[in-house]
Amino acid sequence: MSTEASGTHVVVIGAGPGGYPAAFHAADLGLQVTLIDGEANPGGVCLYRGCIPSKTLLHASAFINEAREMAEWGITVSEPKIDLDKLRASKEGVIAKLTGGLGQLSKQRKITYVRGRATFKDATSVTVAKPDGTEEVISFDAAIIATGSQPIHLPFAPECDRVMDSSTALDLVDIPASLLLVGGGYIGLELGQVYASLGSRVSVVEMTAALLPGADAALVRPLAARLKKQFEAIHLETRVTSMKESKKGIVVQFSGKHEGEATFDKVLVAVGRRPSTEGLALEHVGVTLDEKGFIQVDAQRRTSVPTIYAVGDVAGQPMLAHKATHEGKVAAEAIAGRKTIYDPKAIPGVVFTDPEIAWCGITEAEAKAAGRDVKVTSFPWAASGRATTLGRSDGVTRLIVDPADHNRILGVGIAGPGAGELIAEGTLAIEMGAVAEDLAWTIHPHPTLSETLMEAAESAMGHSTHYAR
């Protein structure tokens, strides 16, 4: 059954962190908006199966670890008892609260929310297949594709409950006695720390020479040291060549620096994500993809088809929720006829492990690869009074500045508890074109971890109150 629906100014396909902010902003700008998604409420992968549930579990994990570590401070508590059903219910409660709230915000903005899967009929209309088997054709003046991404699966991995991806790992069906993480990126390490705190013996295998490939090695160092104590094994420069299910678990073959065979109760595959464009029929309307499957867009997030825009993971790297949100707002502004382009000077990246790792701007390695003459200064958290009071002196704050341009700040990197919150100041500094002196002479509250940014800036100027090289 198919019914013709009235036209709308903007159709947004996908209600994740790129889609729903785009829809909300378009509505706030006075446009008529239809938001299409397969879930009952907006939220997307981020809220339902990604950012929010993983951070909820990481919060619980951090509490467990902190409770164990307080023995060093003379406070001994009994070993935490894990009620997996309650923990799972708490996670689901957080998801329900946030997605339900987004549903209410959609209604308050008079956005038409359609549950279903959209396929482009042509450059000005989509067909939506609904859960009840009916279809609806919706015409539009402009459409925004915000369908996100999905985990990459290994072709040789067996399809069974013992092999998880980043979504199914969040279901917390059980706590496996042994768990192998395939991939030493942020998703695998975050979830690995969760399972390790709950009692799993966790091992990780990474094909490159370091964990978190692409991140500043100096920032990864404190995390790597902590993971050596938390994880059973870390195998770098090693590949998984095969997996087979047996009665005892998943039999895994390794090649490279660590060769051999081992059996694990469960395996978590976290080797990356790919854009979700299947089923949209983009080829029918002429939307151009690049060689990696990302939708090609211009500075206003417009695709090769003038009426169709794309934001978030489908529109290219970095695949980050906050980048998607920013792009969504740019697309909405462009559709509304406002002068706008997507041109951020810095996009913060955060790994919510313990310790957290966050950075923005260029890294030291990127500067070297580009042959750029930069100065790198670091302030070790061992010299921070606040870090010492927290018992977390393993962190570091780093600045990358241009010595030829008054020590203009080009990059900021932080490793330590709360790094994801602290990085916002560094991002603002780069966006505003600040120099190290600006940060150094900005009064920071004491005692706080934010002072480490001030002192790293002081180091760039040749002195630091609490640290002498």
CORQUI-V577587 format. One record per run of one state. SS is the DSSP state (alpha for helix, beta for strand, coil for the rest). FROM is the first residue (numbers start at 0). LEN is the number of residues. Records with the same first field share a line. If there is no record, write none. Layout:
SS=FROM-LEN / FROM-LEN
This chain:
coil=0-1 / 4-3 / 13-5 / 28-4 / 37-6 / 49-1 / 73-10 / 108-3 / 115-1 / 122-2 / 129-5 / 145-3 / 151-11 / 164-3 / 171-6 / 182-3 / 198-2 / 206-10 / 230-2 / 236-1 / 245-4 / 256-3 / 264-1 / 269-3 / 275-6 / 285-3 / 289-5 / 295-6 / 302-5 / 310-1 / 315-5 / 335-13 / 351-5 / 361-2 / 369-5 / 383-1 / 389-6 / 405-2 / 415-3 / 431-3 / 440-10 / 460-9
beta=1-3 / 7-6 / 32-5 / 111-4 / 116-6 / 124-5 / 134-11 / 148-3 / 162-2 / 177-5 / 200-6 / 232-4 / 237-8 / 249-7 / 259-5 / 265-4 / 272-3 / 288-1 / 294-1 / 301-1 / 307-3 / 348-3 / 356-5 / 374-6 / 395-7 / 407-8 / 434-1
alpha=18-10 / 43-6 / 50-23 / 83-25 / 167-4 / 185-13 / 216-14 / 281-4 / 311-4 / 320-15 / 363-6 / 380-3 / 384-5 / 402-3 / 418-13 / 435-5 / 450-10
